[in-house]
Every structure is written in C-alpha cells, then in structure tokens.
C-alpha cells in the first residue's frame, strides 16, 4: 500500500513539474527581436511581429502593419484578451532605435538622472502626464521605469534602456485606467525574462573611433575633459618653471656669497716649509714650527 501511494505521489509530482516546465518555456510566448538583439517572453497576448501574425490580419493588412512598424521603429505589438484583464484591454509595444551609448549599465548615477529628465521631457512633449519615473535594475539590464497617463484617462508603463548600442522602449498601455496588479506583474515578469545577445566586437570597435571633441558647434563631454586636462597640465608646467627659476636664483646667490667670503679671507705661508696657512695661525699645521721669528719673540718678551 505504501509503495503504491509513493508511486502515485511521485507520478503526480512528475506530471506537475513537466507541466510547469512546459508552461515556463512555451515557445509560442518567446519572441526573438533580432534587430535589437534580445529575447523576451510575453504570454497571454495576441502578437504581431515580422514573423508572427496572431491577429488574423489579411495579407494586405499585415503588410500595411509591417510598413507602419518600420516607419515608427516598432518591432513587436501585442494585444491582450480582455477576459484576462477584467475587461481592461492592454497592449505591449516594443520600439527600437540605434544609440550612441553602449549600455545604461556603464553610466554614473548623475548621468542617468540627466537622461531621465530628458526622457520625461520627451513624454511630456507627446502630451502625456508623467506620474513617476525611477531607475529599475532587472536581471540583465538597467532601465528607466516611467508611469504616465494621457488626456483620455489611459495609463502606460514604460521600460526604457540602452544595450549594445540599441535604444529599446517597451511600453504597456492600459485602456480604461491603471492596469490591475496581475497585468503589471505579468509585464514585469516579461521584462525580467529579457536576455540580450553578447555585444559584438565590431560594434565596440566602430564606436571607439566615432568619439568626437565637438558636435554641432558644442563641446562634447570628451572635449570638455580634454580641454580641462590640457589647462591643468599647462598650469603645472608654468608652476614648475617658476619654482625651478626660484631655486636656480637661490643657488646662484649662495655661490656668490661663498666666493665673497673666500675672497675676504687673507692667507699666509709657513716661513719654514711654505705650507698655506690662515692669517691667525701661529704654528704650521704641517711642520709644527712657530711662525713668530725669534727676534720678534724677544721684542714681545724683553
């Protein structure tokens, strides 16, 4: 009996694990955006891509969609079944463009804050209201996460990143108000499933030589850094030359003082061996003889 129960339990666990694995890796939910170089899993959406037509569009309609996609920089469009989101229809749209940056992951916090400000200005120019904006770290990339609304009460969540010199915008629109919690959770799950291709050496090589000091009549950050470095080096060189001149002048004065002192010192020679002596010496430091002649001694001590 125990063996039978154990066998049935193992069989149930095996069935659930297989179902779980197959649900997690359903190939119909995986989309590889070749032009942007990443794979994303988006379940529960009827999708349109370059290779997928799940909206039952006619051939002419599908071709028109692809033409509009190319003009707007869209690589994926997905529309949810209203049944899943409590009659609130949601859409997921993936945009992509070339970028001069290699990756958001390489940028400082201050640079990211500046990019967030510019990104929000772009949304506001599109006549939407930014609700909140922050930096989001996923498993594979750094994103700018923005929530915004439009004049009709629709709500959108936008994940924006740059990876491998590609600018990627992934937006979920919710028509009829803020999306329910399960819709947000599924969208976040899709973001966390993104896997980027490895950067190609050719892209890095090409970008290395496109760095410029000035663009459009203005200095780039690289140009500003180079000019600042040149100014600092020039100031250091001038300061070094001034210090060197001061040291040489001091050394010259010391030599002149030494020569003057030596010139003021009078010398004499030993009257017996001819050794050079100082004027105050009364005995020769070589032969040891007294330098005062005998006759002078008698005159000094009569």
Kinemage of the C-alpha trace (Angstrom):
@kinemage 1
@onewidth
@group {chain A} dominant
@subgroup {mainchain}
@vectorlist {calphas} color= white
{ca unk a 1} P 0.000 0.000 0.000
{ca unk a 2} L 2.776 2.425 0.964
{ca unk a 3} L 4.681 1.600 -2.205
{ca unk a 4} L 1.574 2.237 -4.322
{ca unk a 5} L 0.967 5.572 -2.593
{ca unk a 6} L 4.619 6.599 -3.042
{ca unk a 7} L 4.463 5.673 -6.724
{ca unk a 8} L 1.284 7.724 -7.264
{ca unk a 9} L 2.797 10.709 -5.373
{ca unk a 10} L 5.963 10.623 -7.477
{ca unk a 11} L 3.866 10.384 -10.650
{ca unk a 12} L 1.796 13.427 -9.630
{ca unk a 13} L 4.945 15.447 -8.816
{ca unk a 14} L 6.486 14.452 -12.150
{ca unk a 15} L 3.330 15.489 -14.075
{ca unk a 16} L 3.182 18.885 -12.338
{ca unk a 17} L 6.889 19.522 -12.874
{ca unk a 18} L 6.570 18.698 -16.570
{ca unk a 19} L 3.514 20.961 -16.889
{ca unk a 20} L 5.338 23.731 -15.046
{ca unk a 21} L 8.404 23.461 -17.241
{ca unk a 22} L 6.381 23.362 -20.451
{ca unk a 23} L 4.381 26.426 -19.359
{ca unk a 24} L 7.515 28.319 -18.462
{ca unk a 25} L 9.273 27.563 -21.740
{ca unk a 26} L 6.320 27.697 -24.134
{ca unk a 27} L 7.957 28.600 -27.473
{ca unk a 28} L 4.821 30.480 -28.563
{ca unk a 29} L 5.432 33.019 -25.782
{ca unk a 30} L 9.091 33.625 -26.706
{ca unk a 31} L 9.952 36.369 -29.171
{ca unk a 32} L 13.429 36.977 -30.532
{ca unk a 33} L 13.850 40.551 -31.785
{ca unk a 34} L 16.869 40.022 -33.992
{ca unk a 35} L 17.371 43.693 -34.920
{ca unk a 36} L 17.507 44.679 -31.230
{ca unk a 37} L 19.394 41.575 -30.145
{ca unk a 38} L 17.268 40.154 -27.333
{ca unk a 39} L 14.686 37.511 -26.445
{ca unk a 40} L 11.558 38.257 -24.388
{ca unk a 41} L 8.764 36.052 -23.066
{ca unk a 42} L 5.273 37.649 -23.381
{ca unk a 43} L 2.410 35.284 -22.502
{ca unk a 44} L -1.364 35.911 -22.881
{ca unk a 45} L -1.022 38.361 -25.790
{ca unk a 46} L -2.029 38.060 -29.440
{ca unk a 47} L 1.039 39.348 -31.239
{ca unk a 48} L 2.221 40.828 -34.490
{ca unk a 49} L 5.903 40.852 -35.477
{ca unk a 50} L 7.901 40.495 -38.660
{ca unk a 51} L 7.349 36.727 -38.469
{ca unk a 52} L 4.130 36.422 -36.429
{ca unk a 53} L 0.520 37.326 -37.275
{ca unk a 54} L -1.823 36.266 -34.469
{ca unk a 55} L -4.467 38.979 -35.054
{ca unk a 56} L -5.862 37.179 -38.105
{ca unk a 57} L -4.925 40.076 -40.369
{ca unk a 58} L -5.282 39.632 -44.091
{ca unk a 59} L -2.097 39.604 -46.123
{ca unk a 60} L -2.596 43.193 -47.275
{ca unk a 61} L -3.437 44.357 -43.727
{ca unk a 62} L -0.409 42.505 -42.357
{ca unk a 63} L 1.883 44.105 -44.922
{ca unk a 64} L 0.481 47.544 -44.034
{ca unk a 65} L 1.162 46.861 -40.349
{ca unk a 66} L 4.751 45.924 -41.144
{ca unk a 67} L 5.153 49.111 -43.162
{ca unk a 68} L 3.834 51.193 -40.263
{ca unk a 69} L 6.127 49.272 -37.908
{ca unk a 70} L 9.179 50.189 -39.968
{ca unk a 71} L 8.220 53.878 -40.086
{ca unk a 72} L 7.617 54.075 -36.322
{ca unk a 73} L 10.520 51.861 -35.203
{ca unk a 74} L 8.170 49.142 -33.837
{ca unk a 75} L 9.372 45.531 -33.639
{ca unk a 76} L 6.559 43.952 -31.599
{ca unk a 77} L 2.869 44.610 -30.978
{ca unk a 78} L 0.777 42.550 -28.551
{ca unk a 79} L -2.894 42.929 -27.583
{ca unk a 80} L -4.324 41.169 -24.539
{ca unk a 81} L -7.585 39.280 -24.405
{ca unk a 82} L -9.947 41.472 -22.372
{ca unk a 83} L -11.028 38.361 -20.433
{ca unk a 84} L -7.723 38.221 -18.566
{ca unk a 85} L -7.616 41.856 -17.505
{ca unk a 86} L -11.188 42.338 -16.246
{ca unk a 87} L -12.379 43.985 -19.487
{ca unk a 88} L -9.436 46.418 -19.494
{ca unk a 89} L -7.592 45.935 -22.772
{ca unk a 90} L -3.810 46.237 -22.580
{ca unk a 91} L -1.193 46.493 -25.309
{ca unk a 92} L 2.549 45.902 -25.293
{ca unk a 93} L 4.645 47.697 -27.908
{ca unk a 94} L 8.420 47.351 -28.363
{ca unk a 95} L 10.303 50.174 -30.116
{ca unk a 96} L 13.971 50.169 -31.109
{ca unk a 97} L 16.498 52.658 -32.488
{ca unk a 98} L 20.264 52.996 -32.851
{ca unk a 99} L 22.090 54.749 -29.989
{ca unk a 100} L 25.487 56.386 -29.460
{ca unk a 101} L 25.637 54.854 -25.963
{ca unk a 102} L 26.771 51.285 -25.407
{ca unk a 103} L 24.746 50.496 -22.274
{ca unk a 104} L 22.945 52.191 -19.371
{ca unk a 105} L 24.804 49.821 -17.040
{ca unk a 106} L 28.062 51.719 -17.707
{ca unk a 107} L 26.707 55.170 -16.765
{ca unk a 108} L 27.027 57.070 -13.481
{ca unk a 109} L 24.002 57.974 -11.339
{ca unk a 110} L 24.296 61.658 -12.264
{ca unk a 111} L 24.328 60.827 -15.995
{ca unk a 112} L 21.297 58.554 -15.558
{ca unk a 113} L 19.375 61.319 -13.747
{ca unk a 114} L 20.062 63.665 -16.666
{ca unk a 115} L 18.816 61.047 -19.130
{ca unk a 116} L 15.669 60.559 -17.013
{ca unk a 117} L 14.974 64.323 -17.160
{ca unk a 118} L 15.329 64.375 -20.953
{ca unk a 119} L 13.239 61.203 -21.288
{ca unk a 120} L 10.412 62.713 -19.234
{ca unk a 121} L 10.524 65.908 -21.310
{ca unk a 122} L 10.069 63.768 -24.413
{ca unk a 123} L 6.969 62.120 -22.961
{ca unk a 124} L 5.511 65.463 -21.866
{ca unk a 125} L 6.029 66.838 -25.366
{ca unk a 126} L 3.883 63.906 -26.523
{ca unk a 127} L 1.040 65.384 -24.424
{ca unk a 128} L 1.108 62.797 -21.644
{ca unk a 129} L 1.489 63.354 -17.897
{ca unk a 130} L 4.386 61.622 -16.124
{ca unk a 131} L 3.163 60.058 -12.854
{ca unk a 132} L 6.550 58.830 -11.621
{ca unk a 133} L 9.938 57.903 -13.003
{ca unk a 134} L 12.807 55.908 -11.476
{ca unk a 135} L 15.768 53.642 -12.225
{ca unk a 136} L 14.930 49.922 -12.341
{ca unk a 137} L 17.552 47.175 -12.229
{ca unk a 138} L 16.386 43.957 -13.887
{ca unk a 139} L 18.241 40.663 -14.049
{ca unk a 140} L 20.061 41.671 -17.251
{ca unk a 141} L 19.892 45.444 -17.709
{ca unk a 142} L 19.317 48.899 -16.218
{ca unk a 143} L 16.037 50.579 -17.198
{ca unk a 144} L 14.284 53.891 -16.739
{ca unk a 145} L 10.831 52.928 -15.441
{ca unk a 146} L 8.160 55.557 -16.136
{ca unk a 147} L 4.413 55.616 -15.400
{ca unk a 148} L 2.301 58.156 -17.307
{ca unk a 149} L -1.297 58.917 -18.338
{ca unk a 150} L -2.927 60.669 -21.286
{ca unk a 151} L -5.857 63.060 -21.518
{ca unk a 152} L -8.332 60.207 -22.055
{ca unk a 153} L -7.505 58.505 -18.763
{ca unk a 154} L -5.418 55.712 -20.281
{ca unk a 155} L -2.420 54.509 -18.284
{ca unk a 156} L 1.010 53.379 -19.502
{ca unk a 157} L 4.108 51.751 -18.004
{ca unk a 158} L 7.343 52.217 -19.913
{ca unk a 159} L 10.659 50.359 -19.514
{ca unk a 160} L 13.402 52.155 -21.435
{ca unk a 161} L 17.028 51.015 -21.741
{ca unk a 162} L 20.108 51.099 -23.960
{ca unk a 163} L 22.017 47.889 -24.542
{ca unk a 164} L 24.652 47.058 -27.147
{ca unk a 165} L 24.184 50.462 -28.841
{ca unk a 166} L 20.422 49.888 -29.201
{ca unk a 167} L 17.772 52.162 -27.693
{ca unk a 168} L 14.852 49.964 -26.528
{ca unk a 169} L 11.404 51.189 -25.436
{ca unk a 170} L 8.903 48.646 -24.065
{ca unk a 171} L 5.506 50.189 -23.279
{ca unk a 172} L 2.359 48.632 -21.819
{ca unk a 173} L -0.771 50.704 -22.487
{ca unk a 174} L -3.855 50.067 -20.371
{ca unk a 175} L -7.044 51.469 -21.911
{ca unk a 176} L -9.611 52.393 -19.283
{ca unk a 177} L -7.419 53.178 -16.289
{ca unk a 178} L -4.469 51.859 -14.317
{ca unk a 179} L -3.773 48.195 -15.142
{ca unk a 180} L -4.688 45.622 -12.466
{ca unk a 181} L -1.987 44.047 -10.327
{ca unk a 182} L -1.822 40.795 -12.310
{ca unk a 183} L -1.272 42.721 -15.558
{ca unk a 184} L 1.603 44.699 -14.000
{ca unk a 185} L 3.106 41.522 -12.547
{ca unk a 186} L 2.995 39.728 -15.892
{ca unk a 187} L 4.543 42.738 -17.616
{ca unk a 188} L 7.356 42.901 -15.038
{ca unk a 189} L 7.887 39.158 -15.461
{ca unk a 190} L 8.289 39.679 -19.195
{ca unk a 191} L 10.910 42.385 -18.592
{ca unk a 192} L 12.844 40.079 -16.269
{ca unk a 193} L 12.899 37.316 -18.906
{ca unk a 194} L 14.782 39.505 -21.394
{ca unk a 195} L 18.124 38.024 -22.423
{ca unk a 196} L 20.414 40.194 -24.535
{ca unk a 197} L 22.871 38.940 -27.116
{ca unk a 198} L 26.538 39.292 -26.369
{ca unk a 199} L 27.993 42.615 -27.628
{ca unk a 200} L 29.843 42.194 -30.909
{ca unk a 201} L 33.467 43.292 -31.146
{ca unk a 202} L 32.774 45.111 -34.432
{ca unk a 203} L 30.254 47.448 -32.790
{ca unk a 204} L 32.672 48.289 -29.980
{ca unk a 205} L 35.493 48.812 -32.493
{ca unk a 206} L 33.389 51.157 -34.638
{ca unk a 207} L 32.197 53.203 -31.671
{ca unk a 208} L 35.732 53.592 -30.365
{ca unk a 209} L 36.639 55.728 -33.368
{ca unk a 210} L 33.464 57.791 -33.540
{ca unk a 211} L 34.333 59.770 -30.402
{ca unk a 212} L 34.500 63.489 -31.171
{ca unk a 213} L 35.609 66.595 -29.263
{ca unk a 214} L 32.786 68.776 -30.587
{ca unk a 215} L 29.371 68.198 -32.125
{ca unk a 216} L 27.032 70.797 -33.626
{ca unk a 217} L 29.318 73.645 -32.553
{ca unk a 218} L 29.385 72.494 -28.909
{ca unk a 219} L 31.977 70.627 -26.910
{ca unk a 220} L 31.183 67.019 -26.075
{ca unk a 221} L 31.950 65.652 -22.569
{ca unk a 222} L 35.126 64.180 -24.068
{ca unk a 223} L 36.135 67.589 -25.479
{ca unk a 224} L 35.476 69.300 -22.135
{ca unk a 225} L 37.586 66.698 -20.345
{ca unk a 226} L 40.468 67.081 -22.809
{ca unk a 227} L 40.463 70.890 -22.529
{ca unk a 228} L 40.320 70.734 -18.727
{ca unk a 229} L 43.205 68.244 -18.700
{ca unk a 230} L 45.295 70.462 -21.019
{ca unk a 231} L 44.683 73.533 -18.809
{ca unk a 232} L 45.693 71.611 -15.661
{ca unk a 233} L 48.875 70.306 -17.342
{ca unk a 234} L 49.754 73.804 -18.624
{ca unk a 235} L 49.312 75.333 -15.142
{ca unk a 236} L 51.501 72.589 -13.664
{ca unk a 237} L 54.229 73.234 -16.266
{ca unk a 238} L 54.200 77.007 -15.597
{ca unk a 239} L 54.311 76.429 -11.825
{ca unk a 240} L 57.222 74.010 -12.293
{ca unk a 241} L 59.190 76.532 -14.384
{ca unk a 242} L 58.633 79.291 -11.769
{ca unk a 243} L 59.803 77.031 -8.936
{ca unk a 244} L 62.862 75.987 -10.971
{ca unk a 245} L 63.817 79.639 -11.630
{ca unk a 246} L 63.497 80.484 -7.914
{ca unk a 247} L 65.691 77.530 -6.920
{ca unk a 248} L 68.363 78.434 -9.510
{ca unk a 249} L 68.451 82.068 -8.295
{ca unk a 250} L 68.894 80.938 -4.688
{ca unk a 251} L 71.682 78.594 -5.702
{ca unk a 252} L 73.418 81.392 -7.650
{ca unk a 253} L 73.257 83.764 -4.640
{ca unk a 254} L 74.728 81.096 -2.350
{ca unk a 255} L 77.672 80.592 -4.693
{ca unk a 256} L 78.260 84.322 -4.951
{ca unk a 257} L 78.205 84.670 -1.136
{ca unk a 258} L 80.629 81.783 -0.773
{ca unk a 259} L 83.047 83.361 -3.277
{ca unk a 260} L 82.825 86.711 -1.466
{ca unk a 261} L 83.581 85.121 1.892
{ca unk a 262} L 86.576 83.242 0.469
{ca unk a 263} L 87.907 86.426 -1.095
{ca unk a 264} L 87.796 88.219 2.279
{ca unk a 265} L 89.885 85.538 3.947
{ca unk a 266} L 93.633 86.532 3.875
{ca unk a 267} L 96.186 83.756 3.699
{ca unk a 268} L 99.918 83.421 4.532
{ca unk a 269} L 102.563 80.760 4.123
{ca unk a 270} L 104.783 78.909 6.604
{ca unk a 271} L 108.120 80.702 6.814
{ca unk a 272} L 109.841 77.342 7.087
{ca unk a 273} L 108.061 74.836 4.749
{ca unk a 274} L 105.854 77.130 2.666
{ca unk a 275} L 102.507 75.493 3.581
{ca unk a 276} L 99.455 77.779 3.122
{ca unk a 277} L 98.128 78.983 6.482
{ca unk a 278} L 95.346 81.224 7.734
{ca unk a 279} L 96.341 84.668 8.902
{ca unk a 280} L 95.633 83.833 12.548
{ca unk a 281} L 97.764 80.675 12.627
{ca unk a 282} L 100.860 80.961 14.866
{ca unk a 283} L 102.059 77.411 14.244
{ca unk a 284} L 102.315 75.497 10.952
{ca unk a 285} L 99.876 72.560 10.900
{ca unk a 286} L 102.384 70.638 8.732
{ca unk a 287} L 105.848 71.164 10.190
{ca unk a 288} L 104.646 72.427 13.564
{ca unk a 289} L 107.115 75.324 13.791
{ca unk a 290} L 106.310 78.637 15.434
{ca unk a 291} L 105.586 81.332 12.887
{ca unk a 292} L 106.820 84.201 15.086
{ca unk a 293} L 110.547 84.714 14.433
{ca unk a 294} L 112.951 84.593 17.445
{ca unk a 295} L 113.769 88.279 17.230
{ca unk a 296} L 110.081 89.242 17.436
{ca unk a 297} L 109.687 86.970 20.466
{ca unk a 298} L 112.447 88.812 22.291
{ca unk a 299} L 110.808 92.143 21.463
{ca unk a 300} L 107.480 90.855 22.731
{ca unk a 301} L 109.010 89.414 25.961
{ca unk a 302} L 112.019 91.571 26.921
